[in-house]
């Protein structure tokens, strides 16, 4: 069922509401929409549990999973755990601030820590960087931890990634060079028109 925004106002402990430093800043002001089969909200414990083909959208953020457990600590930091359906993977995607680039990833479980601004993809984990609509980076492992505030990620291999022999697999594409400059590092030379037909001075 589609949950009304009034009900979602009671469940603002959703972990992905806080926008990370290098993620799209406008996301924090966008309305949150959640579709699920059921919601259990505990105001005293500040927890929310969405179950049944859960889809969360908030600005550029898209999250999909079979279940999302959310809690908020006394300081207002939010934490979430997204669990996939058996045989499937949970999904997370968000645009990065100021550039045509998205970070997206999958795993049997996805954990978000609002205090440290980290997203963790667990078991059969894969994370991709989409730059200008094309795949730029692709990493696969057992556990992937992405730090939104520093744009640093770590990947661990293990038994949960048997398809690649328990090792880490990565394809990393260099960022495109900026506008060309002169060899000296200064501004490029400018051409001046000649005042004669043969280019000789008079």
N, C-alpha and C positions, 0 to 999 in steps of 0.2 A: 504494500500500500504506500501511497505518497503521503509523507508526514507533513502537516501544515507548519508554516513558519512560526506560528504562535507556540506550538508544541516544541519546536526546535529552540525557541528562546529559553525554555526550561532546561535544555540539554546543551548549554554553551560550553560544557566541558569537553567538547569534541576536540581531539588533540591537534587537528590540523588547522585550527582557527588562527593561531598565531603565525604570522608570516616570518620566515627566516630572513636574516640580514641581506643575503645575496639573492633571495627569491623575489618574485614580483611583489613590491611593497603594496601595490593597490589591492592585493588579495585580502588584506586585513579588513578593508572597508566593504567588501562585497558580501551580499547575502549568501548564507549557506543553505544548500538544498540537499536533503537526504531522502533517498528512497530505500525502503526496507520492508520486510514482511512484518516485523515487530520491533518495538522499543521498550526497554525497561529502564526507567530513570529513578535514581535514588538521590533525593536532594540532600539528605543528611550526610551520606558518604561522598556526595559529589561525583557520582559515577553514572555512566550511561552505557547501555548495551544494545546495539543494533544488530538484528539477525535477519538472515534470509535475503540473499542476493543484494547486498548493500551497495549503493552507489552514492558517493558524496561528491558534490561539486561546490567550489567556492572560488570565484574568479577563475584563475588559470589552474587551480588545483583540481585533480580528478583522482578519486580513490575508489577501488572496487574490491570486494571480498565477500565471503560468506558471513562474516561476523566482525564487528568492530567494538572493542571494549575501550572505554575512555574514562579517565579520572583526572581530577584537578586537585593540586595540593593547596595547603593554606596560603601559600604565597602567590597563587594564581597561575603557576606553571601547569601545563597540560601534557598528558601522556596518553598514548594510544597504542593499541595492539590490533592489527588487522590479520584475520585468519582466513585462509583460502578454503574452498570446498575440497573434499578429498579428490586427489588426482589433478587439481588445478592450482593456479598460482594467484596470489593477491597482487594488486597493481597500484602503483603510485606515480603521479606525474605532476610537475609544476614548472612554470616558466621562470627563467632567471631574469633578474632586474636589468633593464636597459639594453638588452641584446636579444637577438633573434635566436634564442637557445632554450631548450627544455632539458630537464633531467627526469628520466623515468626509470622505474625499476620494478622487478617482480621477485616474489619469493613465496614459500609456503606460509611464512609469517613475516609481517612487516611491523617494526616497532618505531614509534616516534617519541623523542624526548624533547619536550618544549623548553626545558631548562638549558640543555646543551645544544639545542638546534641540530640534532643528529637524526638521521633516518637509517635504520638497520634492516637489511633484507636477509632473511634467514632461511636456509635450506633451498637448494636449487636456485640460488640467487643470481640475478642478472641485473646489471644497471647500464643504461645507455644515455649518451649525450647526443641530442638531436640539434644540429646547428644548421640554420637556414633551410630546414626541411629535409636535411640529409643526415644519415647516421655518421657521427664523428668518432665517438668512443664507445666501446662495447666491452664490458668486463663480466666474467662469469666465475663463480666460486661457491663455496659453502656458505660464507657469511660476508656481506659487503656492508661497510659502515660509511655513510656519506655525511660530511660535516657541511651544513649549509652556510655557516658563518665564515668558513675559510676556503671553501671549494676544494677540500682535501678528502680523498676516499682511500680506504684500506680494504684489501680483499684477502680472505683466508681460504685455502683449499680444505679438503677433508672428505670424509666418506659420503657426505651429503651431495657431492658433485661427482657421482660415479661416471657420468658420460664423458668426462675429461680426465679420468684416472685419478680423481682426488686432487688434481692440481688446479692452479689458477690459469685462466685463459684471458688474455687482454688484447684488444686492438685499439691503439691510440693514434689519432690523427692529429698532425700539427695544426695549430691555429693558422688561418690565412694571414699572410704578411700584410702590414698596413700599407698605406699609399707610399709609392716609391719616392726616395729622396736622393739627393746627390751623394756621391761617394764620401764627401767630407763630413756628411751628417748635417750640413746646412740646407737652406732652401734650394730647390732645383734651379739651374741656370735658366734665364729667360732669353728667348730669341729676339733680336732686333732686326727690323727690315733694312735692306741695303738701299743706299741712295743712288747706286749705279747699276747698270745692267750686268756688268761682269764682276761686280763685287769689289773692284779695286777702289782705293781711296783717292780722292782728288783734293 
